[in-house]
Amino acid sequence: MAIYVGGTGDANKIDDYEEGTWTPAIKKYVNSNFNTAATMTSNGTVHQAKYTKIGELVHIYLFWNGFQQSDANYCVIGGLPFTSNGGGTLVVGYNDCFTQNQNQGGLIGNSSTNCSFYYNGYQWNGWSTASGRTLYMGGSYKVS
């Protein structure tokens, strides 16, 4: 299906549009990589994990609650639907998710399928041990 913006001519055609779902996973740092899934005490419920890709820009959304892990050493969620080319940023809403709650932000690094969470600039955050976690996250990142 072709989508047109501002008219039906080829100059107004969006030729790369896709919508879908993705599967978030808590990652842990092992052997200099975030490729290992953390052990989950509870997977909780992923209510929504959706994406929209328009050209070279991917918009993601996640609503996940009740999850609890037992061995992740940094706050990282993997499973993004596309590998970034230039990275991106996240806006985060949460309850009982992080050990450091102030100035919370999210980052999608270059050449990555992970979301990383920091506080006070570029200091790694940790996952809290609470069982009632709720995480809302939305953001955009660039792809090839």
C-alpha positions in Angstrom: 0.0 0.0 0.0 1.4 3.4 -1.0 1.0 6.3 1.3 1.0 9.8 0.0 1.5 13.1 1.9 0.3 16.3 0.4 -0.9 14.8 -3.0 -0.7 11.7 -5.1 2.5 12.4 -7.2 5.7 10.4 -6.8 7.3 13.3 -4.9 4.7 12.9 -2.2 4.9 9.1 -1.9 6.3 7.4 1.2 7.9 4.3 -0.2 9.1 2.7 3.0 6.4 2.3 5.7 6.0 -0.6 8.1 4.2 -1.2 11.4 4.7 -4.2 13.8 5.5 -5.5 17.2 8.8 -6.3 18.9 9.9 -8.5 21.8 11.7 -6.7 24.6 14.3 -8.6 26.7 16.3 -7.5 29.7 20.0 -8.0 28.7 23.1 -8.5 30.9 26.7 -7.6 30.2 28.9 -10.7 29.6 32.3 -10.9 27.8 32.1 -7.2 26.7 28.7 -7.6 25.1 25.0 -7.2 26.0 24.0 -10.3 24.0 22.9 -12.5 26.9 19.4 -12.4 28.3 19.1 -11.9 32.0 17.5 -14.5 34.2 13.9 -13.4 34.8 12.2 -14.0 38.2 9.0 -12.9 36.4 8.5 -11.9 32.8 5.5 -9.8 33.8 3.1 -8.7 31.0 4.1 -6.8 27.8 0.9 -4.9 27.1 2.3 -3.2 24.1 5.6 -3.3 22.2 5.0 -1.6 18.9 7.0 0.1 16.2 6.4 2.2 13.1 9.2 2.6 10.5 8.9 5.5 8.1 11.9 5.6 5.7 15.1 5.8 7.9 13.3 6.6 11.2 11.8 4.0 13.6 9.4 5.1 16.3 9.0 2.6 19.2 6.6 2.3 22.1 6.7 -0.1 25.1 4.3 -0.7 28.0 5.6 -3.5 30.3 4.7 -4.2 33.9 5.3 -6.8 36.6 8.7 -8.0 35.2 11.5 -8.8 37.6 15.0 -10.1 36.8 17.6 -11.6 39.1 21.0 -11.1 37.4 21.1 -8.1 35.0 24.1 -5.9 35.9 23.1 -2.8 33.9 19.7 -1.3 32.8 19.5 -2.5 29.2 16.5 -3.7 27.2 17.2 -5.5 23.9 15.1 -6.7 21.1 14.6 -3.5 19.0 13.1 -4.4 15.6 16.0 -2.8 13.6 19.7 -2.1 14.2 20.3 1.6 14.7 22.5 3.6 12.3 23.1 6.8 14.2 21.3 6.0 17.5 18.3 7.6 19.1 16.7 8.7 22.4 13.9 7.5 24.7 11.4 9.2 26.9 10.7 7.0 29.9 7.9 6.8 32.5 8.2 4.2 35.3 7.4 2.9 38.7 9.9 1.0 40.9 12.1 0.2 37.9 15.5 1.8 38.6 17.9 2.2 41.5 18.6 5.8 40.6 15.3 7.6 39.6 16.5 11.2 39.1 17.2 12.6 35.7 16.3 9.3 34.0 16.9 9.1 30.3 17.3 6.4 27.7 19.7 6.0 24.8 19.9 3.8 21.7 23.5 3.6 20.6 24.9 3.4 17.1 24.8 0.0 15.5 22.7 -1.4 18.4 19.3 -3.1 19.0 19.4 -2.2 22.7 18.0 0.6 24.9 20.3 1.7 27.7 19.3 3.7 30.8 21.5 6.2 32.6 21.1 8.8 35.3 22.9 12.1 35.9 24.5 12.3 32.5 26.2 9.1 31.5 26.3 6.9 34.6 24.7 3.5 34.3 21.5 2.9 36.2 20.6 -0.4 37.8 17.3 -2.3 38.0 15.5 -2.2 41.3 14.6 -5.3 43.1 10.9 -4.3 43.4 8.3 -6.7 42.0 5.8 -4.1 41.0 7.7 -2.6 38.1 5.9 -0.6 35.4 7.8 0.8 32.4 6.5 3.1 29.7 8.9 4.0 27.0 8.7 5.8 23.7 11.4 7.0 21.3 12.8 7.3 17.9 16.0 6.2 16.2 17.7 6.2 12.8 18.3 3.1 10.7 19.8 2.5 7.3 
